[in-house]
Amino acid sequence: MSTVLNPDGSPSPSDVTDTAAGADNPVPRTIPDLSVKMLGIPKIASPMAPLLDNRQTTEHYIDEADRVLLDDTLGGVVARGVPCDELPGLEPCGPRRKIFFDPSKTRAAIVTCGGLCPGLNDVIAGLVRNLTYHYKVRRVIGIRNGYQGFIPAYAHDIVELSPQMVRDIAVDGGTVLGTSRGHQDPEEIVDCLERININMLFVIGGDGSMRGAIDIVRVITERGLRIAVVGIPKTIDNDIPLIDQSFGFQTAFSLASDAIRSARVEAKSTANGVGLVRLMGRHSGFIACYAALAHSDADVVLIPEVPFALDGPHGVLEYVQQRVAERGNAVVVVAEGAGQDLLGGDTDLTEDRDASGNKKLRDIGPFLRARLTEHFASAGIETAIRYIDPSYAIRSVPANPYDSVYCVRLSQAAVHAAMSGRTEMVVGRWRRRFVHLPMALAVSRRNQVDPRGDLWMAVLESTGQPVRFT
């Protein structure tokens, strides 16, 4: 049991254990620690307070004292007799009436880490505008090229960020600050934060970046400093737990669906044509699933969460051949992390990891194309296989309007959280509400497509493929 401060300074409990999973067969269930750390008790009147004066809780707005239920499903803790005041809930995002930092003496820094994702510039612009216009923070700086930008040996300069400077950056993809992968010494990072007198750091990045941010908070705490570290989680694969969708995901699957449509056109243009589309999704197949559902052009969808066999009468290759025989063409969509067990090699070896510590994947796309070519040739069927991999093109585009709005709201939520003294946390949307999540919880596991869930069922209905390729 850990103890942190609530906004009023009172201790906040961490875990609730629910053992009432069933009347006849109780199964222990531990609710994760949902408490958010604070640097101290907020005492300064917020410039956002007038905006809150006439607010009241409705289905569209919740006050800072309200909570968002962790589980609202029948069979969850709500239906298990847990008293209402003990139901686990998440802190809502939004402005607070009292804040911890004096805006006139606050300096903020922004850093983007990891791979590209649509919406990075939207988040940067949103942070700068909210800090400057609403809180009157006098200095906001950008750190160049990810965590490398804090380390003197790299000699990257810093960028002064103003509303004028970021006004048009959202029309471009990528990140105006640059990015990098890999671990950097948190001691050196905190040294830099102290040198340039930073009071709050906004980290825009994935799970590796958030783990790095946790290390930064550890050093800050050891030194007795009061620097808030708030994350805006970024993953194009949509694999962050307890977040409805990550920013950039809608843009990504929209463009991925266009690639699938192109593959169908190519496949229909030749006799016995096969379109093969490789999409992003190292461990989670959300982009492949949503993109396939968008136009219903896919005959087969292969994702990391569902193992499959290529050979045999019930394997993928034979099934694709049957679809071509029935319809004259077929389209196969495969997520990049699917079928790794078919490619050989030991992906657990330390040397088979990238700079961020992620396992390097074998490339399923060319492998599957080669196997399809061999299979049709051995069956004496002339075919043309069109292979499309739009991954890098998708990562680098600007966000669509939906994602742009989402990015702005995330950036506003992050600023409100940091100004109120919250730290070692991320902002996200859970059950349509914007909430605060402890960083440790955001990197505790990976959000994946449930092979028994309704999303995968919808994909099976759309494609008509069997439940399993065995």
N, C-alpha and C positions, 0 to 999 in steps of 0.2 A: 504494500500500500504506500503510494507516494503522496506527498502533500504539496500543493501549490496554492497560490493565492487566488481567490475569486476576485472579481472586480471590486468588491467591498472590503477586501482584505481578509475575509474568512477562509479557513482551510477548505479545500475541495477534495472529496474522495475520488479515488482512481478507478477501482474495479467493483463490479457487481457480479456475483456468481448466481446463475439461474440453474437450479437443479430440478425444475418442474417441467422437463421436456415432455413427459407423458405420465399419466396417472399410474400406469402399470409398469412402465419401464423408464424411470427417471435417468436422464443423461446429463452429466454436468456440462454447463455452458458458461464460459467466462466472458463477460462483456468487456471489450477493450477499454483501456484508459482513455477517456475522452477529454480530460482536463487540459486546459491550455495554460502554459506558464506565463507569468507576468513579471515585469521588472520591479513593480511596486504598486502602490495604490494611486490611481489617477486622481489628481486634486485640482487640475487646471481646467477652468471653464473652456469648453470647446467652441470654436467659431461655428461649428455645425449645429450647436444646440438650438438656435432659432428654427432650424429646419425640422426639429423633432418636437417642438412645443405642442403642436396640434395633432400629433400622430396618435393613433390607437391601434391595438391589435385587430387585424382583420384577416380574411383568408389570403389577402395579397400583401400583408405587411405584418411583421412580428417585431416586437420591441426587444431591446437588448437584454431584458430580464427573462424573456421567453426562451424555450428550448425546442429544437427540432428532434423528434423522436428518431432513434437509431433504427428501430424496427417497427413498422406499422402493418405487418402482415398477420393474418390469422395463423395461429400456431407459433407466432413469435412471442416475445415476452409480454406483449400487450394482452394476449389471451391466456396467459399462464398465472393469473392471479397476483401479479406483482403490484403492490400499492402504487397509485398514480405518482406519488412524490418520489418514488424510487425508480421510475422508468428511466433508462439511460437516454440522455439527450445530448445534442451537439449545440454549441454556442452559435447563435446566428451572427452573420456578418452585419456590417453597417456602422454608421457613426455613433459615437458615445457622447453623452452629455458632459462627461469629464474625461480629460486626456492626461497622459503622463508627461509628454514632452512639451516644452514651451516652443511653439512654432517659430518665433523670432530668433531662437538660438539653436535651431535644429538643422543639421546637415544630413542629407540622404544620399545613398549610393545605389546604383542599379547595375546588375551583372547578368548576362545571358550565357548559359553554359550548354554543352552537349550539341546534339544534331539540330538541324534546322526544322522549323515547323511553321505552317501558316499562322500568322497572328502575333509573332514576336514583336514586331514594330508597333502593333496596336497596343500591346501591353505596356511597352516602354512609354509611348505617348500618353496613355491614360494615367500612368503613375506620375509623370511630370506635370500634367495639367492639374490633377487633383492636389498634389503637394503644393503647387505654386498658386493656383487660383483660389482654392478653398481653405487651405491651411496657412497660406502666406509663408511657406518655407522658403528661405532666401537662397539656399544653394542646393542644387541637385546635380550630382555628377554621374557619369557613366564610366564603368570600368571596361577597358578594352579586352577583347579576346578571352572571355571567360575568367576562370580563377587565375590564369596566367597573368592577368593584368594587375594583380596584387603583388606579384613577385618581382623584386628589383632586377633580377638577372635577365628577365625578358625585356625590360626597358620599354614597355608599352606606356603610352601617354594616357591621361584621363581626358574625358570629354565633359565640358560644361553643358548641361542640358537645360533648355528653356522651352516654354511653350512655342516660341517662334521657331526654334531649331527643330522641334519634333512635329511641326504642324502638318507636313506632307509625307512623313516617312511611312505611314500606313499603306500608301499606294504601292510600295515596293515590297517584295518578298525578302526573306532572310532577316537579318538583324543589323541595324545600323551600328551596333556596338561590336560586332564580331563575336566569335565564340571559339571554344576549344574543348577538348575532352581531356580527361586524366586527372589524377590526384595531385594536389599541391599542398604544401606544408601549412596546416592551419595556424601555426605559430606565426609564420611570416605574413599570412593574410591578416591576422589580428594586429600585428605590428603596423601594417599599412593602414588599417582602419584607425588606429590610434594616431598615426602621423598626420593623417588628413582630417582628423577630428570628426569622424562619421558617427552619427547617433543611431542611424537605422540603415540596414542593408536589405535590399530586395533581391532575392535570388530567383531567376526564371530558368528552370531546368528540370531534368528528369530525376529518376531515383538516385543515380550516382551523384548528381548535383545536390540533392537534398541530404544525402548521407554526408557529403562534404560540409553542408551548412550545419548539420548537427555537430560535427567536429569543431566548426568555428564557434558555435555557441558554447561548447565545452571549454574552450580556451578563454572565451570572454568571461565565463563564470569563474574559472580558476583565477583570473586576474582581478575579479571584483569589479568589472566594468558594467556600465549600463548601456548596452548597444542592443537594439532590437533586430532580430533576424527573421524575416517573413518570406515565405516561399510562394511563388505562383507556379504550380506544377505544370510541366510541359512534357507531353508524350503524344506523338502522332498516332501511336498504337492504341490509345484509350485504355491503358492497362493500370491506371492508378486506382487502388481500392477506395471505396466509400466516396466516389465522385461519379456523378451521373455521366458526364462526358468531359474529356479534356479539350482545351481550346485547340482549334485547327482540325479537329477530327471531322467535323461536317464538311469542311472544304476538301479534306483529303478523300473521303469516300465519294463525294460528288464527282471529283475529277477521275477517281478510279473507276466509277461507273461509266464514264465516257470512254475509258480505255476498253472496258468490256464490250460496250456497244461497237467500238471500232473492230474489235476482234471478231464479233459476230458478222459484221459486214465483210471482213476479209475471208472468213470461213465460208460464207455463202457464195463468194465470188469464184470459187474453184470447186471442181468435183471432189467430193469426200474431204472437204476442207476442215481443218481443226485450228481453232484459235486458242492459244495458251497465254494467259495473263498472270504474271507474277506480281503480287502486291506486297506492301509492307505488312509486318506483323511477325515479329521475332518469336514471341511466345503467346500472343493473343490474336485471334483471327477476326476482330471486330471490323476492320476495314474491308476484308474480303466478304464478310457476311452482309454488311450494309450495302456495299457496292453491288453485290449480286442481286440483292432485293430491289435496288433502285429501278432497274429496267427489266429484270427477269430474263436476261439474255444468257445466263450461265446454265450449263447442263450439269456441271460438277463443280463443287466448291470443296477445297481441301484446306484444313486449318490445323494449327499445331495441337489443339486440344483433342482432336479426334484421330487416333491412329488409323492407318489404312494400308492395305496390301495392293501392290501393283499387278502381280501375276495371279494366274489361276482363273477359273471360270467365274468367280465372284470378285475379281480384282478390278482396279480402275481401268487398266488397259483394255480388257475385254468389254467393259461397260461402255467406254468411249467408242469402241468399234461398233457396238450394237446401236448406239445413238446415231452414229454416222449412217449406218445401214437404214435406220428408220427415217431419218430426217434429212439426210444428205450432207450434214455438217454437224459440228459440235464445238462448244466453248468450255474450256477448263480454266478455272480460277484457282490459283494456289497462293497461299500466304508464304512469305519467305522462310518462316520457321517450321513449316509443315514437312513431315516425312524425313526428319533428320536421322531417324533410325535406319533408313534405307540407304544412306549415303556413305556409311562406314566412317572410320576414324574415331578417336576418343576426344569428344568435345569437353571433357572434364579436365584436360591437361591445362596447367597454368599458362603455358606458352601459347595456347590457343585462345587467348583473350585479347580484347582490344584495349585501348588506353583507359577506357572507363571501367574496365574489369568485367565487361560482358563477354560471354562465350562467343567466339567467332563461329558463325554458321556456315555450313557447306551450302553451295548454291543449288537449291532445288530446281530452279527454272531450267537451266540448260540440261540438267540431268533428266528431268521429266520429258523435255523435248526430244532428247536422244532416245529414251525408252519408247516413246510414242512412235517415233520414226521407225525404230527396229521392229516394233510389234506389227505395224501396218505392212511393212515390207515382208515380214515372215508370213503374213496372211495373204500375200499377193495382191494387196490393195494399194493402188496408186493414190497418194494424198499430198496435200501441201499444208505444212504446219506453220502458222504465223505466230511468232513469239513476240510479246509486248511486255516491256518492263518500264512502267512510267514512274518509278519510285522517286528518283531525284528531281524529276520535273514537278512532281506533286509537292515535295517538301519545300521547294523554293518559291512557290507562288504566294501572292498576297492572300489574306483571308477573305472569304466571301462575307456578305453583309451579316449573316447570322453569327459567324465566328467573331466578326469585328465588334458586334454589340456585346457578345459574351466576354471578350477580352477587356472591353472598357469596364464592365461591371466587376470583373475579377480584380482589375487594377484599383478601382475605387475601394473595394473591400479590403485589399491588402494595405492601402494607405490608412484607412480607418483603424485597422488592427494594430499597425505599427505605432501610430500616434497615441493609441491608448495604452501602450507599453507591453503589448503582447509579443511574445518571441518564441522561437523554435516551433513554428506552426506554419501551416499552409492554408490558403483559401481555396474553396471549391464549391460545387453545387451538389447537394444531396437531396433527392426527392423534391426537386424544383426549388429548393431553398438554398441560399448562399450561406455557407457555414465555415467555422474555424475547425481545423483538424490538427492535432499534434503531428509534428513532422515524423516522429517514430512510427505513428500509425500509417502515414501515407507511404512509407517504404517497407511496411511490415510483410506485405505479400503482394502478389500480382493479380490484378483483375483479369479474368479470362472468360471466354465464352463457355457457358455451362452446356455440356453435351446433352443434359436432360432438361434444359431450359426452353423457354418459348422462342427465343431468338433463333436457336439452332433448328427448332421444329419448323419455324417459318421458312428457313433456308431450304430444308428438306422438302417442304411443300412446294416451294417455288421452283426448285430444280428438278424434282421428281427422282433424285438419286436415292439409292438404298440407304438405310440407317447406318450400315457398316459395309465397308469393302473388306472382305476377308479372303 
